[in-house]
Structures are given as structure tokens and as C-alpha cells.
């Protein structure tokens, strides 16, 4: 059974439909990149998957034992968030908040989860540093470690390389691919279609009001959608 299924979704806001009849599914271990022009509804879809926004119609079904609070999320950062005056350890631990329930503190196991994820992402030596003093690439690693504290099943990433320099951006894609190789499902909105086809196992390309393509990356590279997008200068060879 798919880990996540979207069935005939109609998405929008203020009564305006931005995506119509969207259907796709994600299996455990998939690496799905969602691509498309600005304003095509990618972020609206992400908010809907997170249940931050209700679909106008259609249904989202979870399977494979996935619970809603087992989805880790790495949002696009705002200027205010980049200036957050907390330590790296405090930010990463905050990913365990859903595990705490009504407890006003983290238990030993939750603290260890945070330490393990900082080690996994190579930021253990930054644990006492102030988050706002870090580089953009380091901050994204911190937020990814925070997202991992919420789940070992599925990660939703909203343009994680936005605002990063080319080296930090390449590092973020490589790091995400490594996590995916450890059986973590990845759903990523990406503006970098070249990186998307390099790393993703599946592509969802959203056009004006509807999906233009959904399937394997191999099939996407043979598709008319890819040919048209490339010929329009949307991706490099």
C-alpha cells in the first residue's frame, strides 16, 4: 500500500482553484521532486499534504502505518527565522515536540535522538553555537536534523536549497539523497530541475492548473513535458 496517496485533489485559496484533478502516490523509499513554474501550486500542495490547508475537494490517504505526526518538515526560511537566537541543540531538539505530548521537557530518549541526528548531519560540533551565527548551509543542516527528530519515515522539504550558494546547494541535495538511501521517503519542492532529475526517483511536474507529468525520472526524461521544458530553456542539458 502506498505511504501517501492524493486522489483527485482540487487545491486553491479564496475560492480560486490553482490545481485541478491532481492524483499521485508515494511509496516508502521514494524520492519525489515536485517541479513547475512559480505560481503553479507547488507550495499550496505542500501545505495541503501537511494538513495546514484543506483541499477544495479530493482526498489524501496515508498508508504503510504512516501517522500524520510522523512527517518531518523543512520549510522555506524567512528572514526572521534565520535570525532565531537559540542554540543549535535547542533548535534540533524542538523537532521532538510532538513526542513530548503534555510533558514540558524532553526525556532522555528524545535528547539522544537529537544528538544522534546532529551527529548524522555533521553538526555535532555546532551544538552550542547560536543558530543565527551559522552560514545558510549550516542552518539548513540544523533544520534537516530537526525534521529528522520528528520522523524516520517521510520528509517534506520546501525548496531546501533556496538562497544557498552553489556549493551549499549541491551539499544539501547530496545529503538528502543519502538520507533517502537509508529508506527515508523524500518529497521535495525544487526550483532546480537539473538537480531534481539527477537525484529523484520520481517527478511530479505541475503546470497551469493541472499535473503535466507524474512518473519515474527515467520516463520523465523521455516525456513531451521534459522536451518542451528544455526547449523553453527551463533546464540545462
C-alpha positions in Angstrom: 0.0 0.0 0.0 1.4 3.5 -0.9 2.7 5.6 2.0 0.8 8.6 0.7 -2.0 8.9 -1.9 -3.5 12.0 -3.4 -6.8 11.3 -5.1 -8.4 13.9 -7.5 -7.2 16.9 -5.4 -8.5 20.4 -6.3 -6.4 23.0 -4.5 -6.8 26.7 -4.1 -7.4 29.7 -1.9 -10.1 32.4 -1.6 -12.3 30.4 -3.9 -9.7 30.4 -6.7 -8.6 27.0 -8.0 -4.8 26.7 -8.7 -4.6 22.9 -9.2 -7.3 20.7 -10.6 -7.7 16.9 -10.5 -4.3 16.1 -9.1 -3.7 12.4 -8.4 -0.4 10.7 -7.5 1.0 8.3 -4.9 4.3 8.0 -3.0 5.7 4.6 -1.9 8.0 4.1 1.1 11.6 4.9 0.0 10.6 7.1 -3.0 12.4 10.4 -3.7 9.8 12.6 -5.3 10.6 16.0 -6.7 7.8 18.4 -7.4 8.7 20.9 -10.1 6.9 23.6 -12.1 6.7 27.3 -12.7 6.2 29.8 -9.9 2.5 30.1 -9.0 1.7 26.6 -10.3 0.5 25.5 -6.8 3.5 23.6 -5.5 3.6 25.3 -2.1 -0.2 25.0 -1.9 0.2 21.3 -2.4 2.8 21.1 0.3 0.6 22.9 2.8 -2.2 20.5 2.0 0.0 17.4 2.5 0.9 18.9 5.9 -2.8 19.5 6.7 -2.1 23.2 7.1 -4.7 23.8 4.4 -7.7 21.7 3.4 -8.2 20.7 -0.2 -11.2 22.2 -2.0 -12.1 18.7 -2.9 -10.4 15.3 -3.2 -8.7 13.1 -0.6 -5.3 12.5 0.9 -4.9 8.9 2.2 -1.9 7.7 4.3 -0.8 4.0 4.4 2.1 1.8 5.4 1.4 2.7 9.0 2.2 6.4 8.5 0.7 8.8 11.0 0.3 12.5 10.3 2.7 13.4 13.2 5.3 11.2 11.7 6.0 13.6 8.8 9.1 15.7 9.1 9.0 19.1 7.5 11.7 21.5 6.4 10.0 24.8 5.3 11.5 27.7 3.4 13.2 30.0 5.9 12.1 33.6 6.5 14.4 36.4 7.4 13.1 36.3 11.0 13.7 32.5 11.3 17.3 32.9 10.1 17.9 35.3 13.0 16.5 32.9 15.7 18.5 33.4 18.9 18.6 29.8 20.1 21.4 27.2 20.2 21.7 24.6 17.5 20.9 21.9 20.1 17.7 23.7 21.2 16.6 24.0 17.6 17.2 20.4 16.8 15.5 19.2 20.0 12.4 21.1 19.1 11.8 18.6 16.4 10.8 16.2 19.2 7.9 18.4 20.5 5.2 16.1 19.1 6.8 13.2 21.0 6.5 15.1 24.3 2.7 15.3 24.5 1.8 17.3 27.6 5.3 17.0 29.1 7.1 20.4 29.4 10.5 18.8 28.9 12.4 16.4 26.7 13.2 12.9 28.1 16.5 11.1 27.8 15.5 9.2 24.7 14.4 12.4 22.9 17.6 14.2 23.8 19.5 11.2 22.4 17.5 11.3 19.2 18.6 15.0 18.8 22.2 14.1 19.5 22.2 11.2 17.0 20.7 13.4 14.2 23.2 16.2 14.8 26.0 13.6 14.5 24.4 12.1 11.4 24.3 15.5 9.7 27.8 16.5 10.7 26.8 19.4 13.1 27.5 17.8 16.5 30.4 20.3 16.9 28.0 23.2 16.4 25.6 22.1 19.2 26.3 25.0 21.5 26.6 27.6 18.7 23.9 30.2 18.2 21.7 29.3 15.2 21.7 32.8 13.8 25.5 32.9 13.7 25.7 30.0 11.2 26.0 30.0 7.5 23.0 29.3 5.3 24.2 25.8 4.6 24.8 25.1 8.2 21.3 26.4 9.2 19.7 24.1 6.6 21.6 21.1 8.1 20.2 22.1 11.5 16.7 22.3 10.2 17.1 19.0 8.5 18.3 17.4 11.7 15.2 19.0 13.4 12.9 17.5 10.8 14.5 14.0 11.3 13.7 14.2 15.0 10.0 14.2 14.0 10.2 11.1 11.8 12.2 8.2 10.4 9.7 7.7 7.7 9.0 10.7 5.5 10.5 14.1 4.9 8.7 17.1 3.2 11.2 19.7 2.0 10.1 23.1 0.5 12.9 24.3 -1.7 15.7 23.5 0.8 18.4 24.9 -1.5 16.7 28.3 -1.9 19.1 31.2 -1.1 22.2 28.9 -0.8 25.4 29.2 -2.8 26.1 26.5 -5.4 28.4 24.5 -3.2 25.9 24.6 -0.2 23.1 23.7 -2.6 24.9 20.7 -4.0 25.7 19.6 -0.5 22.0 19.8 0.5 20.9 17.7 -2.4 23.7 15.1 -1.8 22.7 15.0 1.9 19.1 14.5 1.1 20.0 11.6 -1.3 22.0 10.0 1.4 19.0 10.1 3.8 16.8 8.7 1.1 19.3 5.8 0.6 18.6 5.0 4.3 15.0 4.3 3.4 13.6 7.7 4.3 10.9 8.8 1.8 11.6 12.3 0.5 9.1 14.7 -1.1 10.8 17.9 -2.2 9.6 21.0 -3.9 12.5 22.1 -6.1 13.2 25.0 -8.4 16.4 23.2 -9.6 15.1 20.8 -12.2 18.7 19.7 -13.2 19.3 18.5 -9.6 15.8 17.0 -9.5 16.4 14.7 -12.4 19.8 13.8 -11.0 18.6 12.7 -7.6 14.9 12.0 -7.7 13.4 8.6 -8.4 10.0 10.2 -9.4 8.9 13.5 -10.8 5.7 15.4 -10.4 5.6 18.3 -12.9 2.8 20.7 -12.2 1.7 23.2 -14.9 -1.1 25.7 -15.0 -4.0 24.3 -13.0 -3.0 20.6 -13.5 -0.3 18.0 -13.4 1.7 17.8 -16.7 3.6 14.6 -15.7 3.8 12.1 -12.9 6.1 9.0 -13.0 9.6 7.8 -12.8 12.5 10.1 -13.6 13.6 7.8 -16.5 10.1 8.2 -18.1 10.1 12.0 -17.4 13.3 12.4 -19.4 11.6 10.7 -22.3 8.4 12.8 -22.0 7.0 15.6 -24.0 6.8 17.7 -20.9 10.6 17.4 -20.4 11.2 18.1 -24.1 9.0 21.3 -24.1 10.5 22.5 -20.8 14.1 22.0 -22.0 13.4 23.7 -25.4 12.0 26.7 -23.5 15.2 27.0 -21.5 13.9 25.6 -18.3 16.8 23.1 -17.8 20.3 22.7 -18.9 21.4 19.6 -20.8 
